[in-house]
Amino acid sequence: MRVSLKETDLQILTDKPLDKAFVKERVSHYRSHIEEYIAKDRRFLTALKPLAVELHAPAIVKRMAEAARQANVGPMAAVAGALAEFLGRDLLKKGCKEVIIENGGDIFIATDRMRRIRIYAGRSKLWDNLRLEIKAKNTPLGICTSSGSIGHSLNFGSLDAAIILAKNASLADAVATATANRVKKKEDLKKAVDFAKSIKGISGAIAIIKNNLISWGRFELASSDKA
């Protein structure tokens, strides 16, 4: 199922039929919480550094702000991961056992079997056949990607792909941005991955620039032709 609402464009896979009206209502619900908070505090939209939010702010706003604090980025760096996870957990509560939501390159996944997820690094064609192997026992999981060479998101680095894994998809999203921001050249890859590794809650990181890749964490990499 595909659901689009303003800037949000979701691809959703589940093990049971979905009520599209319900999905749209939940997406609208979470977007309205973010939009209404921005209407009260415009800085939430534009800040490039962490921002304290009100004690009684909506849960998704608080989650984004906390992820931003841990990654030292602005709260909107966590928006795609937050929306995917909040909707994903709603679908799990509705009885789905298998939920995969992709939101602009950021993924929330809950699965009962091993899944392989393709890594896309744009100009880095060497990695086109590379896959992340995600074990069911490690989900629900956020898998989020940021790039300085692909897409329209604000990024200050030259990394082709920073891929971050965490139980908290908001955190994975924010840390992906922060990791990508740290890479201008291949010599920066290790320090970028070390940065991601240092943040509590991060379970894996991959950094790619051209033909150079560094990875760390609780996952396996495989080629697409693996049996």
Buried (B, 14 or more C-beta within 10 A) or exposed (E): EEBEBEEBEBBBBBEEEBEEEEBBEBBBBBBEBBEEBBEEBEBBBEBBEBBEBEEEBBEBBBBBBBBBBBBBBBBBBBBBBBBBBBBBBBBBEBEBEBBBBBBBBBBBBBBEEEBBBEBBBBEBEEBEEBBBBBBBEBBBBBBBBBBBBBEEBBBEBBBBBBBBBBBBBBBBBBBBBBBBBBBBEBEBBEEBBBBBBEBEEBBBBBBBBBEBBBBBBEBBBBEEEEE
